[in-house]
Amino acid sequence: MQTVLIVIHLMIVVALVVTVLLQRSEGGALGVGGGGGFMTGRGQANVLTRATAILAALFFATSLGLTALAKYTQGPASILQHIPEASPNAPAAPATGGGLLDQLKQLEDQRQSAPPAAPPR
């Protein structure tokens, strides 16, 4: 769904850029449609102005749609949401005043003091 919406969004972007460039230049020298073209006079201004407004509204709508879709399919916002709840029967973690390095050292000491496992046959 997101891929389809991105493709539609990109088509709207290209159409919007072309529509803006076709409009009559007012001295900024960015408009391509300032010279003689296939559309002239007030008809060009009305059609291109309406087309630009419609494409801008569609661009805004697809941008909001992509944002909502990205938010909907996003994972948890915090790593704290990944932490499983401690079960009541689980042993409590040792309460030490140290930080993470102290806890890792305690785990290493526990592994070294445990008897080695028998090799598989």
Backbone as CSV, one residue per row, in Angstrom:
resi,resn,N_x,N_y,N_z,CA_x,CA_y,CA_z,C_x,C_y,C_z
1,MET,0.826,-1.193,0.000,0.000,0.000,0.000,0.864,1.249,0.000
2,GLN,1.930,1.201,0.798,2.798,2.366,0.904,3.519,2.622,-0.419
3,THR,3.915,1.574,-1.114,4.597,1.736,-2.395,3.689,2.380,-3.423
4,VAL,2.435,1.977,-3.461,1.476,2.558,-4.403,1.287,4.041,-4.109
5,LEU,1.174,4.380,-2.846,0.987,5.780,-2.465,2.228,6.619,-2.789
6,ILE,3.410,6.036,-2.650,4.639,6.753,-3.000,4.701,7.009,-4.498
7,VAL,4.320,6.023,-5.309,4.332,6.197,-6.759,3.342,7.286,-7.170
8,ILE,2.147,7.276,-6.590,1.153,8.320,-6.886,1.687,9.683,-6.456
9,HIS,2.321,9.733,-5.306,2.886,10.980,-4.789,3.948,11.527,-5.747
10,LEU,4.818,10.662,-6.245,5.856,11.109,-7.167,5.276,11.584,-8.496
11,MET,4.221,10.939,-8.976,3.569,11.398,-10.208,2.959,12.787,-10.001
12,ILE,2.374,13.015,-8.834,1.801,14.332,-8.523,2.908,15.376,-8.447
13,VAL,4.039,15.012,-7.868,5.164,15.953,-7.753,5.650,16.366,-9.135
14,VAL,5.821,15.399,-10.039,6.291,15.718,-11.391,5.270,16.607,-12.106
15,ALA,3.994,16.267,-11.992,2.948,17.067,-12.632,2.917,18.480,-12.047
16,LEU,3.113,18.610,-10.758,3.116,19.930,-10.117,4.296,20.773,-10.593
17,VAL,5.459,20.173,-10.718,6.631,20.900,-11.198,6.403,21.363,-12.637
18,VAL,5.883,20.484,-13.479,5.626,20.854,-14.875,4.585,21.970,-14.948
19,THR,3.549,21.868,-14.156,2.492,22.888,-14.164,3.031,24.242,-13.714
20,VAL,3.868,24.250,-12.702,4.434,25.512,-12.224,5.363,26.105,-13.283
21,LEU,6.143,25.268,-13.944,7.061,25.775,-14.957,6.339,26.260,-16.217
22,LEU,5.139,25.772,-16.484,4.382,26.212,-17.653,3.726,27.573,-17.448
23,GLN,3.641,28.022,-16.236,2.965,29.294,-15.980,3.778,30.458,-16.527
24,ARG,3.086,31.520,-16.820,3.704,32.707,-17.413,4.695,33.322,-16.429
25,SER,5.847,33.638,-16.943,6.898,34.237,-16.130,6.565,35.697,-15.859
26,GLU,6.834,36.147,-14.651,6.609,37.546,-14.289,7.939,38.237,-14.056
27,GLY,8.933,37.897,-14.848,10.223,38.549,-14.734,11.235,37.740,-13.952
28,GLY,10.828,36.645,-13.353,11.752,35.815,-12.590,12.571,34.903,-13.471
29,ALA,12.195,34.752,-14.720,12.885,33.934,-15.709,12.901,32.459,-15.337
30,LEU,11.975,32.010,-14.503,11.894,30.592,-14.185,10.755,29.910,-14.929
31,GLY,9.776,30.652,-15.365,8.640,30.062,-16.063,8.992,29.744,-17.502
32,VAL,8.661,28.551,-17.965,8.933,28.135,-19.327,7.842,28.649,-20.249
33,GLY,6.644,28.822,-19.744,5.507,29.183,-20.576,5.367,30.660,-20.849
34,GLY,6.384,31.461,-20.628,6.295,32.893,-20.851,6.197,33.256,-22.320
35,GLY,6.845,32.506,-23.179,6.800,32.778,-24.618,5.541,32.207,-25.230
36,GLY,5.464,32.274,-26.540,4.301,31.718,-27.232,4.256,30.216,-27.057
37,GLY,3.100,29.722,-26.759,2.969,28.292,-26.524,1.638,27.790,-27.013
38,PHE,1.285,26.619,-26.571,0.023,26.031,-27.015,-1.180,26.649,-26.321
39,MET,-0.975,27.322,-25.184,-2.064,27.987,-24.480,-1.699,29.453,-24.312
40,THR,-2.619,30.321,-24.598,-2.313,31.742,-24.469,-3.444,32.459,-23.761
41,GLY,-3.154,33.640,-23.254,-4.183,34.512,-22.709,-4.693,34.084,-21.356
42,ARG,-5.917,34.513,-21.079,-6.528,34.267,-19.773,-6.865,32.800,-19.568
43,GLY,-7.143,32.086,-20.635,-7.457,30.658,-20.504,-6.308,29.891,-19.883
44,GLN,-5.095,30.257,-20.273,-3.919,29.597,-19.724,-3.811,29.873,-18.228
45,ALA,-4.002,31.111,-17.843,-3.870,31.473,-16.435,-4.903,30.740,-15.591
46,ASN,-6.147,30.680,-16.050,-7.190,30.011,-15.274,-6.940,28.520,-15.169
47,VAL,-6.619,27.877,-16.286,-6.405,26.422,-16.274,-5.179,26.067,-15.446
48,LEU,-4.079,26.769,-15.660,-2.854,26.452,-14.926,-2.970,26.786,-13.448
49,THR,-3.693,27.851,-13.118,-3.884,28.204,-11.712,-4.725,27.140,-11.012
50,ARG,-5.792,26.713,-11.673,-6.626,25.649,-11.091,-5.860,24.343,-10.978
51,ALA,-5.123,24.003,-12.026,-4.352,22.755,-12.005,-3.302,22.787,-10.897
52,THR,-2.658,23.930,-10.719,-1.662,24.050,-9.656,-2.310,23.899,-8.282
53,ALA,-3.458,24.507,-8.093,-4.155,24.405,-6.800,-4.596,22.969,-6.528
54,ILE,-5.115,22.305,-7.546,-5.565,20.913,-7.373,-4.385,20.003,-7.094
55,LEU,-3.305,20.166,-7.860,-2.121,19.329,-7.636,-1.485,19.608,-6.277
56,ALA,-1.512,20.866,-5.847,-0.977,21.185,-4.522,-1.809,20.527,-3.421
57,ALA,-3.127,20.535,-3.588,-3.997,19.875,-2.603,-3.760,18.363,-2.593
58,LEU,-3.598,17.779,-3.771,-3.307,16.340,-3.845,-1.944,16.024,-3.231
59,PHE,-0.969,16.891,-3.485,0.351,16.710,-2.887,0.263,16.740,-1.362
60,PHE,-0.497,17.694,-0.847,-0.681,17.809,0.599,-1.382,16.561,1.157
61,ALA,-2.415,16.094,0.455,-3.164,14.919,0.921,-2.304,13.658,0.896
62,THR,-1.533,13.457,-0.179,-0.693,12.257,-0.221,0.443,12.345,0.800
63,SER,0.931,13.549,1.062,1.959,13.704,2.102,1.409,13.317,3.470
64,LEU,0.201,13.783,3.767,-0.426,13.406,5.042,-0.703,11.901,5.095
65,GLY,-1.147,11.343,3.967,-1.400,9.903,3.916,-0.141,9.087,4.144
66,LEU,0.961,9.504,3.528,2.228,8.789,3.738,2.703,8.919,5.180
67,THR,2.496,10.073,5.777,2.884,10.262,7.172,2.062,9.380,8.095
68,ALA,0.763,9.343,7.866,-0.107,8.508,8.699,0.214,7.035,8.506
69,LEU,0.479,6.632,7.272,0.801,5.235,7.002,2.133,4.852,7.635
70,ALA,3.102,5.748,7.607,4.396,5.470,8.242,4.245,5.365,9.755
71,LYS,3.416,6.206,10.328,3.193,6.154,11.777,2.457,4.874,12.171
72,TYR,1.518,4.445,11.319,0.727,3.253,11.615,1.575,1.982,11.544
73,THR,2.504,1.928,10.588,3.318,0.719,10.414,4.617,0.778,11.197
74,GLN,4.841,1.831,11.952,6.071,1.997,12.712,6.079,1.070,13.918
75,GLY,7.265,0.663,14.315,7.426,-0.146,15.513,7.322,0.718,16.753
76,PRO,7.646,0.159,17.896,7.591,0.933,19.130,8.534,2.130,19.080
77,ALA,8.158,3.198,19.718,8.940,4.429,19.683,10.079,4.403,20.691
78,SER,10.038,3.511,21.642,11.035,3.501,22.700,11.563,2.088,22.905
79,ILE,12.824,1.979,23.249,13.370,0.655,23.531,12.828,0.109,24.843
80,LEU,12.284,0.984,25.670,11.715,0.525,26.935,10.447,-0.289,26.709
81,GLN,9.822,-0.142,25.562,8.629,-0.932,25.268,8.988,-2.363,24.901
82,HIS,10.268,-2.641,24.632,10.712,-3.991,24.297,11.013,-4.826,25.537
83,ILE,11.153,-4.209,26.691,11.532,-4.926,27.900,10.346,-5.764,28.371
84,PRO,10.541,-7.083,28.503,9.439,-7.927,28.971,9.174,-7.691,30.451
85,GLU,7.948,-7.900,30.840,7.577,-7.769,32.243,8.202,-8.913,33.036
86,ALA,8.679,-8.622,34.230,9.269,-9.649,35.081,8.153,-10.493,35.689
87,SER,8.306,-11.794,35.596,7.297,-12.675,36.182,7.524,-12.748,37.692
88,PRO,6.463,-13.019,38.453,6.622,-13.061,39.916,7.541,-14.178,40.384
89,ASN,7.660,-15.271,39.623,8.484,-16.408,40.028,9.942,-16.241,39.623
90,ALA,10.234,-15.265,38.797,11.604,-15.072,38.327,12.463,-14.515,39.449
91,PRO,13.723,-14.963,39.506,14.602,-14.422,40.555,14.904,-12.965,40.280
92,ALA,14.989,-12.226,41.331,15.255,-10.795,41.194,16.703,-10.586,40.823
93,ALA,16.946,-9.546,40.077,18.317,-9.207,39.711,19.048,-8.742,40.961
94,PRO,20.335,-9.027,41.041,21.065,-8.595,42.233,21.067,-7.079,42.331
95,ALA,20.730,-6.612,43.515,20.661,-5.164,43.728,22.048,-4.661,44.066
96,THR,22.674,-4.057,43.107,24.000,-3.499,43.337,23.938,-2.023,43.033
97,GLY,24.813,-1.312,43.653,24.868,0.114,43.417,25.666,0.460,42.165
98,GLY,26.298,-0.569,41.556,27.153,-0.325,40.405,26.354,-0.162,39.136
99,GLY,27.076,0.124,38.102,26.463,0.336,36.809,26.506,-0.928,35.975
100,LEU,26.426,-0.738,34.702,26.378,-1.841,33.749,27.677,-2.634,33.751
101,LEU,28.789,-1.967,33.863,30.073,-2.674,33.865,30.208,-3.587,35.077
102,ASP,29.719,-3.130,36.235,29.759,-3.984,37.425,28.885,-5.221,37.249
103,GLN,27.732,-5.051,36.643,26.850,-6.196,36.406,27.484,-7.182,35.435
104,LEU,28.142,-6.680,34.398,28.814,-7.569,33.451,29.961,-8.314,34.125
105,LYS,30.681,-7.658,35.015,31.770,-8.326,35.745,31.212,-9.418,36.637
106,GLN,30.078,-9.179,37.292,29.461,-10.211,38.128,29.032,-11.408,37.290
107,LEU,28.474,-11.168,36.117,28.082,-12.273,35.234,29.300,-13.073,34.791
108,GLU,30.386,-12.396,34.483,31.615,-13.079,34.079,32.165,-13.922,35.226
109,ASP,32.118,-13.389,36.435,32.577,-14.142,37.606,31.711,-15.376,37.819
110,GLN,30.408,-15.264,37.627,29.508,-16.408,37.786,29.800,-17.480,36.743
111,ARG,30.084,-17.072,35.541,30.404,-18.052,34.490,31.719,-18.758,34.771
112,GLN,32.699,-18.034,35.294,33.990,-18.650,35.575,33.909,-19.604,36.758
113,SER,33.058,-19.315,37.728,32.944,-20.174,38.905,32.072,-21.397,38.662
114,ALA,31.266,-21.386,37.592,30.412,-22.538,37.281,31.284,-23.638,36.688
115,PRO,30.938,-24.919,36.971,31.733,-26.017,36.414,31.562,-26.068,34.889
116,PRO,32.636,-26.442,34.170,32.542,-26.504,32.708,31.562,-27.609,32.278
117,ALA,30.920,-27.374,31.178,29.956,-28.342,30.657,30.722,-29.502,30.018
118,ALA,30.112,-30.674,30.082,30.719,-31.859,29.499,30.678,-31.748,27.975
119,PRO,31.746,-32.166,27.284,31.741,-32.082,25.818,30.725,-33.049,25.232
120,PRO,30.070,-32.671,24.140,29.072,-33.573,23.523,29.732,-34.768,22.912
121,ARG,29.062,-35.924,22.956,29.619,-37.164,22.400,29.099,-37.432,21.042
